[in-house]
C-alpha cells in the first residue's frame, strides 16, 4: 500500500536529454528505490519502461502509470532483443539499468552490447557469486572472514569445524538477508545447510546453485559504505534484529562514529571495489568494524536498497538515484557526489516521500517488522506517520487481504519510515516514533502466500 501521489511531470526534458527516449529497467526492487528510479527517469524527460516477467509484483506501476513489457527477464537473448527493438524505435533507448540484485549484471551486459553506458558486466557477475567475490578480495589483500564453500551438508559441517563455530551460512547468490543464519554448533550448521541446499529456486522463482558459503562470524558494529565511481558518498550505520538472523531493522545516515572510523571504513570499501574490478556507478559495501579494523562482509555492485538513497538525499542532498539514471543514460548528474544541497529540477520524491527536509544533515530509517504470521485485516496510521515531525518518507509494503509470513529476511519488513534530525539521535527518535503510529492488524496465523517489501 503506497497511497502516495504520482510524481509530477517535469516542465520539459533537459537540453542534454533525449526527448522522450525510453529508459529500460530490467526488473526492479518491488518497493522503495524501484519506484524512485522510475520517478528519476521521468524527471529527466525519459520514459521509464519496466521489463518484467510478472508486472503484478510491482504495485507502483499501475499507481504511477509506468509502461511495462512482459518477457522472460532471465533470458538474456529475450532481453537483448526487446531492448534492441526499443532502441530501433522512433523514441530510441537512452539507457538500461536495474535496481534488483539479481539483474544488475544482465542489464550491464545488454547495455554494453547496444553501445550504451554500462558497468563491466563480467565484473558485476563475478561479484554476484559470493565465493568468487571472497576469493578475489582475499587475493587483493582486502580483509574478509575465513570462508569455504560447500555443496553437501557434511562439507558445510567440516568447513565450519575447520573455521571454528560460530559461523555464518548463506547462499552463494542472494540478497536481502535471505537464507543467512548464524550457526553456533555442528547440529545447527547441518540443519541449515540441508535447508539451503534443498532450495531449487530463489524468492523470484529463478533456479539457484546448490552451493553455499560458510564463513567465520565477524563481531563488531555493522556499516555500509555508499560509493559512486571511486568516491565515498557516505558511511551508514546499520541496525539488525536478534540473532541467529541478520534482518536489517534500520539505518543512520551518516553513521555517528569518529572521523577516523569513517575514513577507515571508506578506505577498505574502495580497496574492495578495486580488487573486484568495479568502480563504475553506485556500489553498496557492507562491513563490520572489528577490534583490528574493518572487515568486508559483502560488496553489492548496485545502489543500496532499504530506502538508504532516500535517507542520503534527505540528509546530504546527494541524489544517488538520479546519479545512477544519469550515468546509464550518459548524462551528468543533477547533484555532485558529496553535495550538501539538491540542485534545482531534481526528481520529485516518490513512494510516500515529501519535500520536507527539516533535519540538519542527519537521517534515520526504521522498519516495522512482522511480529507473527497472519492475514492483514487493516492498515492504519500511515497519514499520521507522514505528518510527524521530521518525517520525509513513510511507506507500507502490505495491504488488507495479503498474507504475511515470517522469512527472517527483508521480506518481513511491513513498513518503513525515514526521518531527519539535527543529529543522529533526534533523527532516530523521530523515525521510531513515527513508525509506532503505523498499525498493521493481523488475523490468526495463516499459510504464507508471499513476502512483502521485495528486492
N, C-alpha and C positions, 0 to 999 in steps of 0.2 A: 504494500500500500504506500504509494508515494504521495498522492493528494497534493501535488505541487504544481506551480504554474509552468506553463510551457515557456522555454526560453524565448525572449523577444528576438525577432529577426533583426539582423544588422541593417543599418541605414543603406549600406551598399558594400560590395566587395572592395578589399584593399586594391590599390593600384597594381600591386605586385601579385595579386591573387587571380588565378584563372576564374573567369566569370561563370559561376555555377558549375564548375567541374565536380565530378564525383570524387568522394573520398571514401575508400572502402575499408570497413572494419571487419576483419576475419574473426568471427565470434567476438566475445567481449566478456567483461565482468557483467553479471546479470543485474547488479545494482551498483550504487556508488559511482566509481570512476567510469564505468561503462557509459552511463548516461552523460557524465561530464564531458567525455570525449566527443559525443555527438553534438553537444552544445557548443564546444570549442570549434568544431569544424564549421558549424553554421555561422558562428560569429566571424569566421574568416571568409564568408561568402561561398563556402563549399557546400556540397550536397552529400551529407553522410548517407551511406548505404551499408546495412548490416548483412554480411554474407553468413548464413547460418543454416544448420541442419534442422533447428527447431525454434522458430520465432516465438513460440509460446513461453520459452524460458525467459523472455525479456519483456516484462510488463510495460516498460517505459516506451517501447517502440510505438505502441498504439497511442499512449497518452501524449507523446511528443510528435507524432506523425512522422516517424523515421521510416524511410524506404527499407524494405528487406528483400533479399533474394535467397530462395531456398536452394541448397545444394548440399552435396556430401562434403562438409568442410574438412574432413580428414583425408580427402583425396586431392593430392597436390595438383594433378592434371586438371581436375574439375575446377579447382580454384583458379589456376592459371588461365584456363580457357575463359572463365567468366570475367576475370579482370581484364583480359585482352579484349573481350567484347566491349567492356566499359571504356577502355582506352581508345578503341577504334570509333566509338560513337561521336556524335556531334559535340557533346559536352566535354568529352575527354575524361581522363582519370588523373587526378592530381597526386594521389598517394595511397598507400596501403599500410595499415597498422593493425595491431591487436592489443587489447589490454588484458587478454587472458594468457596466463602462464603457458597453457597448452598449445597456443597457436602463434607465439611470437616468432619462432624460427621459420615456420611456414610462410608467415606474412613477409618476413625479411627476404626469403628466397624468391618468392613470387615478385616482389617489388624489384629486386635486382635483375631478374630475367626480363622485366619490362622496361628497364633503364630508369627506374625511379629511385630516389634516395632510400637507402636502407642500411641497417647494420649488417655485419658479416653473419649470414645465416648459419654457416657451419660452426662458427664460434658460439653462437647462441645455442645451437643444438647440442654441442659438447657440454655447455654449461648446464643444460636441462637434465643431463644424466648426472646425478649427484655423485656417483662413484667416480666417473671420469673427471668431474669438477674437482673432487678431492685430490685425485692423482696429479692434476695439473697445478693445483695450488701448492701441494707439498713439494713438487718438483721445482717450483718457483721460489721456495723458501718462505712461503706465506704460512703463518701459524694456523693449523687445523687440528681437530681432535684426532686421536688414534682411531683408525677405521678399518673395516673389512666388509666385503660383500658376501652374501650367502644366497644360495638357490634352494637349500633344503633346511628344515628346522634344526637338524643336528649340526649343520655347518654354522648356523647362527649361534647355537649354544657354545660350540668350540671357539668361535671368534670372540664371543662375549667373555668367556673364561680367560682367553689369552689377553684381552684388553683389560679385563677386570670390571666386575659389576660395581655400581650400576652402569648400565649402558642405555643408549637411545636407539630404538629401532625405527626405521622409516622406509617408505618406498623409495626406489632409486629415481622415480619420476613422480612428482606430486606437488601439491600446492595447498595452502591454507590449513596447515597442520593435520591434514587428513592422513590417518594411519601412523602418526608419530606418537610414540609412547616411551616413557621411562620404564625400564625393566630392571628390577632390583636383584633378581636371582635367576638361576637356570630355569626354574619352572615357569616364571613369567616370560622369560625370553623364548622358550619353546612354544608356549601357548600363543604369544603374539606373532611369532614368526609363522606359525601354522595359519593363523588368521590372514596375515598379509599375503602369504604365498598362495592362498586358496582363492584370492580375488582374480576374476577373469577380466574385469573392466574397471575403469575409474568412475568417478561420480558423473561424468558426462557420457558414459557408455562406450568409451574408447578402450580398445584392448590394452592391457598392461603387461609389462615384462615380469615373469616370475623370478624376481631378484630383489633383494632388499639390502639396506645398508645398516651395519652395526657400527656404532661409534661410541667413544667414551663420553660419558655425561660431563659436560663442562659446567662448572659452578661460577656464579658471578652474575651481576645485573645484565640484562639484555638490551641491546640497542639496534637501531638500523641507521645506516648512512645512506642518505639520498644524494645521488650524484647525477650530473648531466655532463656528458662527454668526460673530460678529465678534471671536472671541478666538483668539489663537495658543496652541495647546496645547504644541507643541514644535517645534524645528528639528532635522532629521535629516540626518546626513551620508551621502552616497551613494557607493558604490564601483561602478565599471563595469569590464567586461572590455576587452580591447585593441581599438583602432580597426582598421578603419573602422566597427565596430558599437558599440552602446551598451547592451549587455546588463548589467543590474544584477547584481552579484555579492555585494553586502552593504550593510548599513546600520548606523549607530551612533546610538543614542538616549540622551541628546540629543547633538547634534553637538559635538565637542570643539573649539570655536572661542571667541575672545574675546567677551565680552558685547556689545561694540559691533557685531560682525558678526551675532550672533544678532538683535539689535534691528533692524538694517538689513534683514536678510532678512525678518523678520516684518512690518515696516512695508510693504515693497514687495508682499508677498503680500496684505496686507489692501487695499492700493490696487487691486490687480488684481481682487480679488473685488468691490469696489465698482464698478469700471468695467464689470464683466460683469453686474451686477445679481444677484450671488449673495450669500451670507452667511446662508443658512438651512441649518443642519445642518453636516455634515462636508464638507471640501474638502481636496484634496491638491495643493499647488502646487510645481512643480519650478523651480528657479532655478540659475544659475551666478553665482558671486561673482567679478567681474572687477576689474581694477585701478581701474575707475571706479565700482564699486558693483554691486549685484545686478541681474541681467537675467532676466526671466521666460523660461523655456523652454516651460512648458506649465501650464495650470490645469486640473485634473481635478475636476469637480463631484461628487465622491463621496469616500467613505472610502478611504484608502490600501489597496493590496493588499500583496503581498510580505511578509506576516506583520508589517508595521510596527505594526498595532494591538496585536498580542501583545507586541511589544517595548515599546511605550509603556506598556501595562498593567504589565509586569514592572518597568520602570524607574521609572515615575512614579506608578503606582497609578490612573491615569485609564483607565477602560474606555470607549473610544470606540465599540466595537461595541454595547454596551448603550445608550450615549447615542443612537446612530442609531435603534435599535429603539424606544427610549422616545419619541423625538421623533416618529417616524412613527405611533406609537400614541397620541400626545397625553398622554404620561406624563412625570413628572420623571425625570431620570437618577439612577442609584444613586450615582454619584460626581460631584462638582462638577468641571467642567473645570479642570485645573490642580491637582487634589487630589494629595496625596502618599501616600495610602493608600486601598486599596479599601474600600468600605463593606460591611457585613455583607449577605449574601444575593446578592452579585454572581454573575454567571453562572460556573459551573464551567468550567475550561479545556477546550477540545476539540482534536481533531486532534493528539494527541501531547503536549499541554501537561501540565505537572504543577503542583502548588501551591507549588513551591519558588521563592522569590524571594530568594536569599541574596546579592543584589548590593546595592550602596549607591547606587542611583539611576541606574545605567547599564546599558544592554543593547546587545547586538550581534546582528545577523543575518548569517549566512554561508550562501551557497548552494553546492551541489556541481553544477557544470555538466558536461554530457556532453562527453567528450573526443573522441568519434567516434560514428558511426552504428553500429547493430548491434541484434541481438536480445538482450534481457535474459535471462540464464540463471540469475542468482542475486542476491539482495539480502541482505547480512549486516551485522552490527554496529549495527543500529538500537537494540537494547536497551542496548548498551554506550554509545552516544552519549547516550541519555536518562538514563543513570545517571551521566554525567560531571559533574564539579563545576560548579555554576552554571547548568547547562542547565535551561531551563524549557519548551522545546519542541523536538522533533526529528521530522521527517516525511520520508517518501519518497513521491515522486509518480510512481512507476512500479512495475512488478511483473514477475516472471518470465513470459515469453511475450509481453511487449509489445515493440514495435519503436521504437527511439529514432532520431530524425532530427535533424540539425543545421539549425536555422532562424535562428540568430543573433537570437533573441528570448527572452522569458521562458520559452518552451516548452522550452528547452534545460536548464533547471534541474531536476535529478533529485532533489535532496534539500535540506533546509533545517534549520538549527539556530539556535535563539535562546538566548542565554546572558546572564546578568547578571554584574556585577563591581563592585568598589569604585570603579573608574574605567573610562574608555573603553578603555584599553589592556588591562586584565585581562578585560573582557567580550569584547573582540575575540579575545584569545588563547584564551579558553575555547571560544568558538563555533567557531573554526578548528580547534582540537584535537579537539573532539567530531566535527566534520564529517569529519575524517580517519579516524575509526573506522568510518564507513559505507562499505561496499564494494559496488559495483554491477558485476557481471560481464557482459560482452557477448561474443557470438559475432561472427564476421566480419560486416562491414557488410552490411546488408540494405536493401531498399526500404522507406522510412519509411511507416508506417501512420498515425501520429498523433504529435502533440506531447504533452508532459506538463506538469503544473503550470499548468493553464489559468486564464483570466480569466473 
